[in-house]
């Protein structure tokens, strides 16, 4: 299996950090489902974020199953999420502008074809 592209990996990290910030008690299975990835992939991403110091495990005290964990963003994770958000937004805006130009060019070409 090939390694994911850096932007793809960063986008996944962004999505996970964002989800966990809003809902730290998500299980790995729920996270995998929300991301549309396998349970193993979700575990791998969480492990990487823990190893990088962006999230930490805490006991989820309200759970009846005391083995459940909460994934808590660390101060470093919050800072990284902000940086990733800026890069993500810049990339998506560039994609939007390129797509908008392409749509405008196609509309112009269609109008030229109709007027012939």
The first five atom37 places (N, CA, C, CB, O) and aatype in JSON, in Angstrom:
{
  "aatype": [20, 20, 20, 20, 20, 20, 20, 20, 20, 20, 20, 20, 20, 20, 20, 20, 20, 20, 20, 20, 20, 20, 20, 20, 20, 20, 20, 20, 20, 20, 20, 20, 20, 20, 20, 20, 20, 20, 20, 20, 20, 20, 20, 20, 20, 20, 20, 20, 20, 20, 20, 20, 20, 20, 20, 20, 20, 20, 20, 20, 20, 20, 20, 20, 20, 20, 20, 20, 20, 20, 20, 20, 20, 20, 20, 20, 20, 20, 20, 20, 20, 20, 20, 20, 20, 20, 20, 20, 20, 20, 20, 20, 20, 20, 20, 20, 20, 20, 20, 20, 20, 20, 20, 20, 20, 20, 20, 20, 20, 20, 20, 20, 20, 20, 20, 20],
  "atom_mask": [
    [1, 1, 1, 1, 1],
    [1, 1, 1, 1, 1],
    [1, 1, 1, 1, 1],
    [1, 1, 1, 1, 1],
    [1, 1, 1, 1, 1],
    [1, 1, 1, 1, 1],
    [1, 1, 1, 1, 1],
    [1, 1, 1, 1, 1],
    [1, 1, 1, 1, 1],
    [1, 1, 1, 1, 1],
    [1, 1, 1, 1, 1],
    [1, 1, 1, 1, 1],
    [1, 1, 1, 1, 1],
    [1, 1, 1, 1, 1],
    [1, 1, 1, 1, 1],
    [1, 1, 1, 1, 1],
    [1, 1, 1, 1, 1],
    [1, 1, 1, 1, 1],
    [1, 1, 1, 1, 1],
    [1, 1, 1, 1, 1],
    [1, 1, 1, 1, 1],
    [1, 1, 1, 1, 1],
    [1, 1, 1, 1, 1],
    [1, 1, 1, 1, 1],
    [1, 1, 1, 1, 1],
    [1, 1, 1, 1, 1],
    [1, 1, 1, 1, 1],
    [1, 1, 1, 1, 1],
    [1, 1, 1, 1, 1],
    [1, 1, 1, 1, 1],
    [1, 1, 1, 1, 1],
    [1, 1, 1, 1, 1],
    [1, 1, 1, 1, 1],
    [1, 1, 1, 1, 1],
    [1, 1, 1, 1, 1],
    [1, 1, 1, 1, 1],
    [1, 1, 1, 1, 1],
    [1, 1, 1, 1, 1],
    [1, 1, 1, 1, 1],
    [1, 1, 1, 1, 1],
    [1, 1, 1, 1, 1],
    [1, 1, 1, 1, 1],
    [1, 1, 1, 1, 1],
    [1, 1, 1, 1, 1],
    [1, 1, 1, 1, 1],
    [1, 1, 1, 1, 1],
    [1, 1, 1, 1, 1],
    [1, 1, 1, 1, 1],
    [1, 1, 1, 1, 1],
    [1, 1, 1, 1, 1],
    [1, 1, 1, 1, 1],
    [1, 1, 1, 1, 1],
    [1, 1, 1, 1, 1],
    [1, 1, 1, 1, 1],
    [1, 1, 1, 1, 1],
    [1, 1, 1, 1, 1],
    [1, 1, 1, 1, 1],
    [1, 1, 1, 1, 1],
    [1, 1, 1, 1, 1],
    [1, 1, 1, 1, 1],
    [1, 1, 1, 1, 1],
    [1, 1, 1, 1, 1],
    [1, 1, 1, 1, 1],
    [1, 1, 1, 1, 1],
    [1, 1, 1, 1, 1],
    [1, 1, 1, 1, 1],
    [1, 1, 1, 1, 1],
    [1, 1, 1, 1, 1],
    [1, 1, 1, 1, 1],
    [1, 1, 1, 1, 1],
    [1, 1, 1, 1, 1],
    [1, 1, 1, 1, 1],
    [1, 1, 1, 1, 1],
    [1, 1, 1, 1, 1],
    [1, 1, 1, 1, 1],
    [1, 1, 1, 1, 1],
    [1, 1, 1, 1, 1],
    [1, 1, 1, 1, 1],
    [1, 1, 1, 1, 1],
    [1, 1, 1, 1, 1],
    [1, 1, 1, 1, 1],
    [1, 1, 1, 1, 1],
    [1, 1, 1, 1, 1],
    [1, 1, 1, 1, 1],
    [1, 1, 1, 1, 1],
    [1, 1, 1, 1, 1],
    [1, 1, 1, 1, 1],
    [1, 1, 1, 1, 1],
    [1, 1, 1, 1, 1],
    [1, 1, 1, 1, 1],
    [1, 1, 1, 1, 1],
    [1, 1, 1, 1, 1],
    [1, 1, 1, 1, 1],
    [1, 1, 1, 1, 1],
    [1, 1, 1, 1, 1],
    [1, 1, 1, 1, 1],
    [1, 1, 1, 1, 1],
    [1, 1, 1, 1, 1],
    [1, 1, 1, 1, 1],
    [1, 1, 1, 1, 1],
    [1, 1, 1, 1, 1],
    [1, 1, 1, 1, 1],
    [1, 1, 1, 1, 1],
    [1, 1, 1, 1, 1],
    [1, 1, 1, 1, 1],
    [1, 1, 1, 1, 1],
    [1, 1, 1, 1, 1],
    [1, 1, 1, 1, 1],
    [1, 1, 1, 1, 1],
    [1, 1, 1, 1, 1],
    [1, 1, 1, 1, 1],
    [1, 1, 1, 1, 1],
    [1, 1, 1, 1, 1],
    [1, 1, 1, 1, 1],
    [1, 1, 1, 1, 1],
    [1, 1, 1, 1, 1]
  ],
  "atom_positions": [
    [[0.85, -1.18, 0.0], [0.0, 0.0, 0.0], [0.89, 1.24, 0.0], [-0.97, 0.0, 1.23], [1.86, 1.3, 0.75]],
    [[0.57, 2.21, -0.84], [1.37, 3.42, -0.91], [0.96, 4.39, 0.2], [1.22, 4.09, -2.28], [-0.15, 4.35, 0.71]],
    [[1.89, 5.27, 0.54], [1.64, 6.27, 1.59], [0.72, 7.35, 1.03], [2.96, 6.89, 2.11], [0.83, 7.7, -0.14]],
    [[-0.17, 7.88, 1.86], [-1.05, 8.95, 1.38], [-0.27, 10.21, 1.05], [-2.13, 9.26, 2.42], [0.79, 10.46, 1.63]],
    [[-0.79, 10.99, 0.12], [-0.17, 12.26, -0.23], [-0.16, 13.18, 1.01], [-0.93, 12.94, -1.41], [-1.06, 13.09, 1.84]],
    [[0.85, 14.05, 1.12], [0.92, 14.94, 2.3], [-0.34, 15.75, 2.54], [2.09, 15.89, 2.15], [-0.79, 15.86, 3.68]],
    [[-0.93, 16.32, 1.48], [-2.15, 17.12, 1.66], [-3.3, 16.24, 2.12], [-2.53, 17.84, 0.36], [-4.12, 16.65, 2.94]],
    [[-3.37, 15.03, 1.58], [-4.41, 14.1, 1.99], [-4.26, 13.74, 3.46], [-4.38, 12.84, 1.11], [-5.24, 13.68, 4.19]],
    [[-3.04, 13.49, 3.88], [-2.77, 13.16, 5.28], [-3.13, 14.35, 6.17], [-1.28, 12.76, 5.48], [-3.75, 14.18, 7.22]],
    [[-2.73, 15.54, 5.74], [-3.03, 16.74, 6.52], [-4.54, 16.98, 6.58], [-2.31, 17.96, 5.93], [-5.06, 17.37, 7.62]],
    [[-5.23, 16.75, 5.47], [-6.69, 16.91, 5.46], [-7.34, 15.94, 6.44], [-7.24, 16.69, 4.04], [-8.29, 16.3, 7.15]],
    [[-6.83, 14.71, 6.48], [-7.36, 13.72, 7.43], [-7.09, 14.16, 8.85], [-6.74, 12.34, 7.17], [-7.98, 14.07, 9.7]],
    [[-5.87, 14.63, 9.13], [-5.54, 15.11, 10.47], [-6.46, 16.28, 10.85], [-4.07, 15.55, 10.54], [-6.94, 16.35, 11.98]],
    [[-6.69, 17.18, 9.91], [-7.57, 18.32, 10.14], [-8.97, 17.85, 10.51], [-7.62, 19.23, 8.89], [-9.55, 18.32, 11.49]],
    [[-9.51, 16.92, 9.73], [-10.86, 16.43, 9.98], [-10.96, 15.75, 11.34], [-11.29, 15.48, 8.88], [-11.93, 15.93, 12.06]],
    [[-9.94, 14.95, 11.69], [-9.95, 14.23, 12.97], [-9.86, 15.23, 14.12], [-8.79, 13.22, 13.04], [-10.62, 15.13, 15.08]],
    [[-8.93, 16.18, 14.04], [-8.79, 17.17, 15.11], [-10.08, 17.96, 15.28], [-7.62, 18.12, 14.81], [-10.5, 18.25, 16.4]],
    [[-10.69, 18.31, 14.18], [-11.93, 19.08, 14.23], [-13.06, 18.27, 14.88], [-12.35, 19.52, 12.81], [-13.8, 18.78, 15.72]],
    [[-13.17, 16.99, 14.48], [-14.21, 16.14, 15.06], [-14.0, 15.92, 16.55], [-14.26, 14.79, 14.33], [-14.94, 15.96, 17.34]],
    [[-12.73, 15.68, 16.92], [-12.44, 15.4, 18.33], [-12.59, 16.64, 19.2], [-11.04, 14.84, 18.46], [-12.93, 16.53, 20.38]],
    [[-12.32, 17.8, 18.63], [-12.52, 19.02, 19.4], [-14.0, 19.19, 19.75], [-12.0, 20.25, 18.61], [-14.35, 19.61, 20.85]],
    [[-14.86, 18.86, 18.78], [-16.3, 18.99, 18.99], [-16.88, 17.83, 19.8], [-17.0, 19.07, 17.65], [-17.88, 17.99, 20.5]],
    [[-16.25, 16.65, 19.69], [-16.83, 15.45, 20.29], [-15.71, 14.51, 20.75], [-17.77, 14.73, 19.28], [-15.46, 13.49, 20.1]],
    [[-15.04, 14.82, 21.86], [-13.87, 14.05, 22.29], [-14.17, 12.6, 22.68], [-13.23, 14.73, 23.44], [-13.26, 11.79, 22.76]],
    [[-15.43, 12.28, 22.93], [-15.75, 10.92, 23.34], [-16.07, 9.98, 22.18], [-16.91, 10.94, 24.28], [-16.51, 8.86, 22.4]],
    [[-15.85, 10.43, 20.95], [-16.05, 9.55, 19.79], [-15.21, 8.29, 19.94], [-15.7, 10.28, 18.47], [-14.04, 8.36, 20.35]],
    [[-15.79, 7.16, 19.62], [-15.02, 5.92, 19.62], [-14.24, 5.84, 18.3], [-15.95, 4.67, 19.81], [-14.53, 6.56, 17.35]],
    [[-13.26, 4.96, 18.26], [-12.51, 4.78, 17.02], [-13.45, 4.32, 15.91], [-11.37, 3.77, 17.21], [-13.31, 4.73, 14.77]],
    [[-14.39, 3.47, 16.25], [-15.35, 2.96, 15.25], [-16.22, 4.11, 14.71], [-16.24, 1.85, 15.88], [-16.45, 4.19, 13.51]],
    [[-16.7, 4.98, 15.59], [-17.51, 6.12, 15.17], [-16.69, 7.09, 14.33], [-18.11, 6.85, 16.39], [-17.17, 7.64, 13.34]],
    [[-15.45, 7.29, 14.72], [-14.57, 8.17, 13.97], [-14.3, 7.6, 12.58], [-13.24, 8.38, 14.73], [-14.35, 8.33, 11.59]],
    [[-14.03, 6.3, 12.51], [-13.79, 5.64, 11.22], [-14.99, 5.8, 10.3], [-13.46, 4.16, 11.42], [-14.85, 6.09, 9.12]],
    [[-16.17, 5.6, 10.87], [-17.41, 5.74, 10.1], [-17.57, 7.17, 9.57], [-18.62, 5.34, 10.96], [-17.9, 7.37, 8.41]],
    [[-17.35, 8.14, 10.44], [-17.49, 9.55, 10.04], [-16.49, 9.95, 8.97], [-17.34, 10.45, 11.26], [-16.79, 10.76, 8.1]],
    [[-15.28, 9.38, 9.05], [-14.24, 9.7, 8.07], [-14.38, 8.89, 6.78], [-12.87, 9.45, 8.67], [-13.83, 9.26, 5.74]],
    [[-15.11, 7.79, 6.85], [-15.24, 6.91, 5.69], [-13.98, 6.1, 5.46], [-15.56, 7.72, 4.45], [-13.61, 5.82, 4.33]],
    [[-13.33, 5.71, 6.57], [-12.11, 4.89, 6.48], [-12.29, 3.64, 7.33], [-10.85, 5.69, 6.95], [-13.25, 3.52, 8.09]],
    [[-11.36, 2.71, 7.2], [-11.42, 1.49, 7.99], [-11.1, 1.79, 9.45], [-10.44, 0.43, 7.44], [-10.52, 2.83, 9.77]],
    [[-11.5, 0.88, 10.31], [-11.21, 1.01, 11.73], [-9.69, 1.03, 11.96], [-11.86, -0.14, 12.53], [-9.2, 1.79, 12.8]],
    [[-8.96, 0.21, 11.22], [-7.5, 0.18, 11.34], [-6.87, 1.5, 10.95], [-6.93, -0.94, 10.47], [-5.93, 1.96, 11.59]],
    [[-7.39, 2.12, 9.9], [-6.87, 3.42, 9.45], [-7.16, 4.5, 10.5], [-7.51, 3.81, 8.09], [-6.3, 5.34, 10.77]],
    [[-8.35, 4.47, 11.09], [-8.69, 5.44, 12.13], [-7.75, 5.27, 13.32], [-10.17, 5.27, 12.58], [-7.27, 6.25, 13.88]],
    [[-7.48, 4.02, 13.7], [-6.55, 3.75, 14.8], [-5.17, 4.29, 14.47], [-6.48, 2.23, 15.1], [-4.52, 4.91, 15.31]],
    [[-4.71, 4.05, 13.24], [-3.39, 4.53, 12.79], [-3.31, 6.05, 12.88], [-3.11, 4.06, 11.34], [-2.3, 6.59, 13.36]],
    [[-4.34, 6.75, 12.43], [-4.34, 8.22, 12.45], [-4.34, 8.73, 13.89], [-5.57, 8.77, 11.68], [-3.59, 9.65, 14.22]],
    [[-5.18, 8.14, 14.73], [-5.22, 8.55, 16.14], [-3.87, 8.33, 16.81], [-6.32, 7.78, 16.91], [-3.38, 9.19, 17.55]],
    [[-3.27, 7.17, 16.55], [-1.95, 6.86, 17.12], [-0.92, 7.89, 16.68], [-1.5, 5.43, 16.7], [-0.1, 8.34, 17.48]],
    [[-0.96, 8.27, 15.4], [-0.02, 9.27, 14.87], [-0.23, 10.62, 15.56], [-0.19, 9.43, 13.34], [0.74, 11.28, 15.92]],
    [[-1.48, 11.02, 15.75], [-1.77, 12.3, 16.4], [-1.35, 12.28, 17.87], [-3.27, 12.63, 16.29], [-0.9, 13.3, 18.4]],
    [[-1.5, 11.14, 18.52], [-1.04, 10.99, 19.9], [0.49, 11.08, 19.94], [-1.52, 9.65, 20.51], [1.05, 11.78, 20.78]],
    [[1.16, 10.36, 19.03], [2.62, 10.37, 18.98], [3.19, 11.75, 18.69], [3.12, 9.39, 17.93], [4.27, 12.1, 19.16]],
    [[2.45, 12.55, 17.91], [2.89, 13.92, 17.6], [2.58, 14.89, 18.74], [2.24, 14.4, 16.31], [3.01, 16.04, 18.71]],
    [[1.83, 14.42, 19.73], [1.5, 15.28, 20.87], [0.32, 16.2, 20.61], [2.68, 16.09, 21.25], [0.14, 17.18, 21.34]],
    [[-0.5, 15.91, 19.59], [-1.64, 16.76, 19.26], [-2.88, 16.4, 20.05], [-1.93, 16.69, 17.78], [-3.73, 17.25, 20.3]],
    [[-3.0, 15.13, 20.43], [-4.11, 14.69, 21.27], [-3.56, 13.79, 22.36], [-5.19, 13.95, 20.43], [-2.48, 13.22, 22.25]],
    [[-4.35, 13.68, 23.42], [-3.98, 12.76, 24.49], [-5.23, 11.98, 24.88], [-3.38, 13.51, 25.74], [-6.35, 12.41, 24.62]],
    [[-5.02, 10.84, 25.49], [-6.13, 10.01, 25.93], [-6.51, 10.39, 27.34], [-5.76, 8.51, 25.86], [-5.66, 10.63, 28.2]],
    [[-7.78, 10.46, 27.58], [-8.29, 10.68, 28.92], [-9.44, 9.73, 29.14], [-8.74, 12.16, 29.13], [-10.09, 9.32, 28.17]],
    [[-9.71, 9.37, 30.37], [-10.86, 8.51, 30.65], [-12.13, 9.3, 30.43], [-10.81, 7.94, 32.09], [-12.24, 10.46, 30.8]],
    [[-13.08, 8.64, 29.82], [-14.38, 9.26, 29.59], [-15.26, 8.88, 30.77], [-15.01, 8.8, 28.21], [-15.89, 7.82, 30.75]],
    [[-15.31, 9.72, 31.77], [-15.92, 9.39, 33.06], [-17.43, 9.15, 32.99], [-15.65, 10.5, 34.03], [-17.97, 8.44, 33.83]],
    [[-18.1, 9.72, 32.02], [-19.56, 9.56, 31.94], [-19.96, 8.24, 31.3], [-20.17, 10.71, 31.16], [-21.14, 7.87, 31.32]],
    [[-19.01, 7.51, 30.74], [-19.34, 6.26, 30.06], [-19.56, 5.14, 31.06], [-18.23, 5.88, 29.07], [-18.88, 5.06, 32.08]],
    [[-20.52, 4.28, 30.76], [-20.74, 3.13, 31.63], [-19.6, 2.14, 31.49], [-22.1, 2.45, 31.3], [-19.26, 1.43, 32.44]],
    [[-19.0, 2.09, 30.32], [-17.84, 1.24, 30.07], [-16.59, 2.06, 30.38], [-17.81, 0.69, 28.59], [-16.21, 2.93, 29.59]],
    [[-15.96, 1.79, 31.5], [-14.82, 2.61, 31.95], [-13.58, 2.42, 31.07], [-14.48, 2.28, 33.4], [-12.56, 3.07, 31.29]],
    [[-13.66, 1.53, 30.09], [-12.54, 1.38, 29.16], [-12.61, 2.4, 28.02], [-12.53, -0.04, 28.57], [-11.66, 2.53, 27.25]],
    [[-13.71, 3.13, 27.93], [-13.85, 4.15, 26.89], [-12.93, 5.32, 27.2], [-15.31, 4.63, 26.76], [-12.7, 5.67, 28.35]],
    [[-12.43, 5.9, 26.15], [-11.52, 7.03, 26.3], [-12.11, 8.27, 25.65], [-10.16, 6.71, 25.69], [-12.99, 8.2, 24.79]],
    [[-11.6, 9.4, 26.08], [-11.88, 10.66, 25.42], [-10.57, 11.09, 24.77], [-12.43, 11.77, 26.43], [-9.5, 10.96, 25.36]],
    [[-10.65, 11.59, 23.56], [-9.47, 12.08, 22.85], [-9.46, 13.6, 23.0], [-9.47, 11.65, 21.33], [-10.28, 14.3, 22.41]],
    [[-8.53, 14.09, 23.77], [-8.49, 15.5, 24.13], [-7.37, 16.2, 23.38], [-8.31, 15.68, 25.66], [-6.22, 15.75, 23.38]],
    [[-7.71, 17.32, 22.72], [-6.67, 18.1, 22.04], [-5.77, 18.74, 23.07], [-7.3, 19.18, 21.11], [-6.23, 19.31, 24.06]],
    [[-4.48, 18.64, 22.84], [-3.49, 19.28, 23.7], [-3.34, 20.73, 23.24], [-2.11, 18.53, 23.67], [-3.82, 21.08, 22.17]],
    [[-2.69, 21.58, 24.03], [-2.43, 22.94, 23.55], [-1.69, 22.93, 22.21], [-1.62, 23.73, 24.59], [-1.96, 23.74, 21.33]],
    [[-0.75, 22.0, 22.07], [-0.02, 21.88, 20.8], [-0.98, 21.45, 19.68], [1.15, 20.86, 20.93], [-0.87, 21.93, 18.55]],
    [[-1.92, 20.56, 20.0], [-2.91, 20.12, 19.02], [-3.82, 21.25, 18.59], [-3.73, 18.99, 19.58], [-4.17, 21.36, 17.41]],
    [[-4.22, 22.09, 19.53], [-5.07, 23.24, 19.21], [-4.33, 24.2, 18.29], [-5.52, 23.96, 20.51], [-4.9, 24.73, 17.33]],
    [[-3.07, 24.43, 18.6], [-2.24, 25.31, 17.77], [-2.05, 24.73, 16.37], [-0.87, 25.54, 18.43], [-2.16, 25.44, 15.37]],
    [[-1.78, 23.43, 16.29], [-1.6, 22.77, 15.0], [-2.89, 22.78, 14.2], [-1.11, 21.34, 15.18], [-2.87, 22.97, 12.99]],
    [[-4.02, 22.57, 14.87], [-5.31, 22.6, 14.19], [-5.53, 23.97, 13.54], [-6.46, 22.26, 15.17], [-6.03, 24.05, 12.42]],
    [[-5.17, 25.03, 14.25], [-5.31, 26.38, 13.69], [-4.43, 26.55, 12.45], [-4.95, 27.44, 14.74], [-4.87, 27.12, 11.45]],
    [[-3.2, 26.05, 12.52], [-2.28, 26.15, 11.38], [-2.79, 25.32, 10.2], [-0.86, 25.7, 11.78], [-2.75, 25.77, 9.05]],
    [[-3.25, 24.12, 10.49], [-3.78, 23.25, 9.42], [-5.03, 23.89, 8.81], [-4.12, 21.83, 9.97], [-5.23, 23.83, 7.6]],
    [[-5.85, 24.5, 9.64], [-7.06, 25.16, 9.15], [-6.71, 26.26, 8.15], [-7.87, 25.75, 10.32], [-7.35, 26.37, 7.1]],
    [[-5.7, 27.06, 8.47], [-5.28, 28.13, 7.54], [-4.81, 27.53, 6.21], [-4.15, 28.99, 8.18], [-5.19, 28.02, 5.15]],
    [[-3.98, 26.48, 6.27], [-3.49, 25.85, 5.03], [-4.62, 25.19, 4.26], [-2.39, 24.81, 5.36], [-4.68, 25.29, 3.03]],
    [[-5.51, 24.52, 4.97], [-6.65, 23.85, 4.35], [-7.52, 24.87, 3.63], [-7.48, 23.09, 5.4], [-7.91, 24.66, 2.48]],
    [[-7.83, 25.97, 4.31], [-8.67, 27.01, 3.71], [-8.0, 27.62, 2.48], [-8.97, 28.1, 4.75], [-8.67, 27.84, 1.47]],
    [[-6.72, 27.9, 2.56], [-5.99, 28.46, 1.41], [-6.03, 27.49, 0.23], [-4.52, 28.78, 1.79], [-6.23, 27.91, -0.91]],
    [[-5.85, 26.2, 0.5], [-5.86, 25.2, -0.57], [-7.25, 25.09, -1.18], [-5.41, 23.82, -0.02], [-7.39, 25.02, -2.4]],
    [[-8.28, 25.08, -0.35], [-9.65, 24.95, -0.85], [-10.08, 26.2, -1.62], [-10.62, 24.7, 0.31], [-10.81, 26.09, -2.61]],
    [[-9.65, 27.38, -1.19], [-9.96, 28.6, -1.92], [-9.28, 28.6, -3.29], [-9.52, 29.83, -1.12], [-9.88, 29.03, -4.28]],
    [[-8.05, 28.12, -3.36], [-7.34, 28.02, -4.64], [-8.06, 27.03, -5.56], [-5.87, 27.59, -4.42], [-8.2, 27.29, -6.75]],
    [[-8.5, 25.9, -5.0], [-9.26, 24.92, -5.79], [-10.56, 25.53, -6.3], [-9.56, 23.65, -4.94], [-10.95, 25.33, -7.45]],
    [[-11.23, 26.29, -5.43], [-12.49, 26.93, -5.8], [-12.26, 27.92, -6.95], [-13.1, 27.65, -4.58], [-13.02, 27.94, -7.92]],
    [[-11.22, 28.74, -6.84], [-10.93, 29.73, -7.88], [-10.6, 29.04, -9.21], [-9.76, 30.64, -7.45], [-11.05, 29.49, -10.26]],
    [[-9.84, 27.97, -9.16], [-9.49, 27.24, -10.39], [-10.75, 26.62, -11.0], [-8.44, 26.13, -10.09], [-10.93, 26.66, -12.21]],
    [[-11.6, 26.05, -10.18], [-12.84, 25.46, -10.67], [-13.77, 26.53, -11.24], [-13.54, 24.7, -9.55], [-14.42, 26.31, -12.26]],
    [[-13.82, 27.66, -10.59], [-14.66, 28.76, -11.07], [-14.17, 29.24, -12.44], [-14.66, 29.92, -10.06], [-14.98, 29.5, -13.34]],
    [[-12.84, 29.36, -12.6], [-12.28, 29.77, -13.91], [-12.64, 28.74, -14.98], [-10.74, 29.94, -13.82], [-13.01, 29.11, -16.1]],
    [[-12.53, 27.46, -14.64], [-12.83, 26.41, -15.61], [-14.32, 26.46, -16.01], [-12.48, 25.02, -15.03], [-14.65, 26.29, -17.18]],
    [[-15.19, 26.67, -15.04], [-16.62, 26.77, -15.34], [-16.9, 27.97, -16.24], [-17.44, 26.88, -14.02], [-17.67, 27.87, -17.19]],
    [[-16.27, 29.1, -15.93], [-16.46, 30.3, -16.76], [-15.97, 30.05, -18.19], [-15.7, 31.5, -16.14], [-16.62, 30.48, -19.14]],
    [[-14.84, 29.36, -18.34], [-14.32, 29.05, -19.68], [-15.26, 28.12, -20.43], [-12.92, 28.41, -19.58], [-15.48, 28.3, -21.63]],
    [[-15.82, 27.13, -19.74], [-16.75, 26.21, -20.38], [-18.03, 26.93, -20.79], [-17.08, 25.04, -19.45], [-18.57, 26.67, -21.87]],
    [[-18.52, 27.81, -19.94], [-19.72, 28.58, -20.29], [-19.46, 29.46, -21.51], [-20.18, 29.45, -19.1], [-20.3, 29.57, -22.4]],
    [[-18.28, 30.07, -21.53], [-17.93, 30.92, -22.66], [-17.85, 30.11, -23.94], [-16.61, 31.63, -22.41], [-18.32, 30.55, -24.99]],
    [[-17.25, 28.93, -23.86], [-17.14, 28.05, -25.04], [-18.53, 27.6, -25.5], [-16.26, 26.83, -24.72], [-18.78, 27.53, -26.7]],
    [[-19.42, 27.29, -24.56], [-20.77, 26.88, -24.93], [-21.51, 28.02, -25.61], [-21.55, 26.4, -23.69], [-22.23, 27.81, -26.59]],
    [[-21.34, 29.25, -25.1], [-22.0, 30.41, -25.7], [-21.48, 30.66, -27.1], [-21.79, 31.65, -24.83], [-22.24, 31.04, -27.98]],
    [[-20.19, 30.44, -27.32], [-19.61, 30.61, -28.65], [-20.18, 29.56, -29.62], [-18.06, 30.5, -28.59], [-20.48, 29.87, -30.78]],
    [[-20.33, 28.32, -29.13], [-20.88, 27.25, -29.96], [-22.33, 27.52, -30.34], [-20.78, 25.9, -29.23], [-22.75, 27.23, -31.46]],
    [[-23.1, 28.08, -29.41], [-24.52, 28.36, -29.64], [-24.68, 29.51, -30.64], [-25.22, 28.71, -28.31], [-25.6, 29.5, -31.46]],
    [[-23.78, 30.5, -30.58], [-23.91, 31.67, -31.44], [-23.43, 31.4, -32.87], [-23.13, 32.82, -30.84], [-23.62, 32.25, -33.75]],
    [[-22.82, 30.28, -33.13], [-22.34, 29.98, -34.49], [-23.44, 29.56, -35.38], [-21.29, 28.9, -34.47], [-23.2, 29.27, -36.56]]
  ]
}
